[in-house]
Amino acid sequence: MPDQTIEEQNIDPFKPYKGRFKSYHQIPEKGRAQKDIFSELSTMSEEENAKWKNGKVSGTFYHAADEHRAFLNNVFSLFSHVNVIQADLCPSMSKFESEIVSMAASILHADAVKKVNPEDTVCGTVTSGGTESIIMAMKVYRDHAYKEKGITAPEIIKPKTAHPAFDKAGGYFGIKVVDIPVELPDFRVDPNAVASAINKNTVAIIGSAGNYPYGLIDPLEELSEIALAHDIGFHVDGCLGGFILPWIEKLGYNIPIFDFRLPGVTSMSADTHKYGFGLKGTSVVLYRNKNLRKYQYFNVPDFPGGIYVSPSSSGSRSGGLTASTWASMVYLGEEGYMKAAREIMTVADKIKQGIDDIPELLLIGEPTFVISFRSKEIDVFHVNDFMKTKGWRFNVLQLPPALHFCVTMPQTQVPGIADQLINDLHSGVEYAKSKSGTVAETTALYGMAGTVESNQMVSELLYGYLDYFYTVV
Ligand SMILES: *Cc1c(COP(=O)(O)O)cnc(C)c1O
């Protein structure tokens, strides 16, 4: 039996500080003492850190070793007041950003594009995160196709498992997003289904390396050929895998080619704030050539406030984030990234094997650093209920119901964490069996979406949650 029910554990998970620390509806009339503020925030930070430092949280906290973070915070403080776009005053920003892009491009085999076309040079920009990288690339395909092919009703095609940032781009920029279902048993998109969905308005197709739900790599080689045959864009979303798959491949794991070595790949996204181990708030978007990148840029030559030009959808950006991202990359170096990848894969391999040995649980696809599983016999949402009572935070997947654990550095810091996870999973499976025929607490939200009506209900719930998030209590 779980130690507590979900309700007991999370009375109000989003507002635990209500009544404990003073709430502010307005700016306080008199400022507070720095010491006092710092002490209050330290309390929050320490309590929140305790939730993941035990290694029980999937993803989210990628490096987070105190020493690494302290170094980045120190670097951040040198440039925290700097605006990246003020390059004339702070030329360090141009150095950092150009080098971040170049270093990212090099691990994703930018050198390979010259062999296909000597005139191509991989280039890109730094953005505020994976979402901005993705929506920028989709804007590029829309504008490129309009300008160079006259397409006025652009469409992109993506596997259903590709990140919602693509849907966001579609929503923001008026691009139709065509979803291709990802079928059992291997949970990867069928390239033939993608090819069949291409029409005269298709501006780009999408693949992930790996995708968020299962961490799996789409059949990118086939998708690359399809993109070339139709002369359309092909974006590989490496937000999650871009800064770890290159090292996993070097470690000798069997990883299919996922980057600019594929001749059809025209853009990629890779998140420095995930496995790049930078502070939160940066990512890189890369293009096969400068002609594509040009469509990301924006300018207003006749703005009364001066000639305006901007590389991405952000305006001002933090020089601190740029500097600390650069510092993370050169501090770790290939050696540091390889070491991290090795440690992560050691834990991930153990978890994968342990799950494979539990007869009721089915691994999804060929996992690497994200391990996802489902079950034909028990309700994995019951398993999740149980794991929550043990302090674990899995990511809940739906359609079909499944769970995943994304291994990051915190797991490598806690000896025996994989065994602990597997032991608890065994108990979770027993718990799920004992609850057979009842509705899991996790099902209250997950397991609802799917039909048009139920999606509408979920939408209202989610927007209610956002309203609540922005409510002062
Ligand atoms: C995290 C992620 C994104 C989006 O990145 P954000 O940094 O959260 O905006 C896109 N694709 C994949 C596969 C991801 O894991």
The ligand as an ORCA input file, in Angstrom:
! r2SCAN-3c Opt
* xyz 0 1
  C      12.368     20.090    -24.268
  C      12.039     19.738    -25.649
  C      11.602     20.701    -26.564
  C      11.239     22.114    -26.165
  O      12.189     22.764    -25.491
  P      11.953     23.883    -24.385
  O      13.338     24.193    -24.034
  O      11.166     23.268    -23.261
  O      11.234     25.011    -24.982
  C      11.430     20.319    -27.858
  N      11.628     19.059    -28.248
  C      12.022     18.090    -27.398
  C      12.216     16.701    -27.907
  C      12.229     18.395    -26.071
  O      12.597     17.443    -25.205
*
